Amino acid sequence: MTSGDPFQPQPFRDSVTSTLGEHSRPRANWMQLWDATAPGPIYRDPTEGLTGKTARGAVLGARKPRGLPMAQTPDPRLQTPDPTPPTRSPARPSARPLGAMTGPGGRAGGAVAAIGCAGRCRRRRLPARRMEAPPPRGFSEEQFRAACRELDQPAPVAPWQLLVESMGVRIYRLYDEQSGLYEYKIFGGLADCPPKVCADVYMDLDFRKQWDQYVKELYEKTYNGEKVIYWEVKYPFPLSNRDYVYIRECQEMDFDGRKIWVVLAQSVSVPQCPEKPGIIRVKSYKQSLAIESDGKTGSKVYMYYFDNPGGMIPSWLVNWAAKSGVPAFLKDMQKACCNYSKRT
């Protein structure tokens, strides 16, 4: 602690209780005051001619004189004056920590902090985010009518290619460049099977378990107001089984005065039906089925089919499914229709 410091109490009392002369007054008691009329700073001794408490009050008052800005720099006599006038940076709003807005007081504390900032730290209320419901999954009217129109086509045009024609069934395929797989269109007929019975057999899942030997597990449940079907299909050894999670819809259409039954199906993702270990989930599946009377006692059938079974499927199995499996399936379905009519 130096005796020349006017802000320390003991040296200050020692300096103001004695007579202050020009050469004996403490150098540190000189305060730098800016005179608005002078080109530079001038120096005045605030205790000159005063003693005791009056001198002390003059020193304390000189620390922050009213009306005149007090210099914030050291004694300019010890420094080289800068001819460049000082520049003032633009005022910036005070930055408050996030805790002042959302601290222990929560919303109330944030409001008090905002008022204390005089409007510079206002809380901005963000608009509440609305949770939009997912769009309903289903099928459009045009999709049903497009399936009806397929029954009128004598044969699909290019780039569809005829794959096989056997047992009154014609199978066409189209290469899908995006997936590297084929889409299929199937045209055939079911003798002595009325279209209404065919549609009922196709939609009856419990009865499907009795006549389809490739069904491992099959059921329908409702999730969030939507009927979803789970289907596990048996694959020949050593391939892993595949399972499907999909929705479907059946409509009886009045198309140009003809009665046509149309069934549409497509795969969906449902959190309540997670994938099972050891079973490959078919995540891309689409199917369309259109059935109408053949003018006799049977039915005329059109089917569109596409799925991505995943994994590595041997080419021989793909060829068998296309050339032999589809006709065999229609034959099994024909028998099932006959048995279904007897049961009902």
Disulfide bonds with the S-S distance in Angstrom:
none
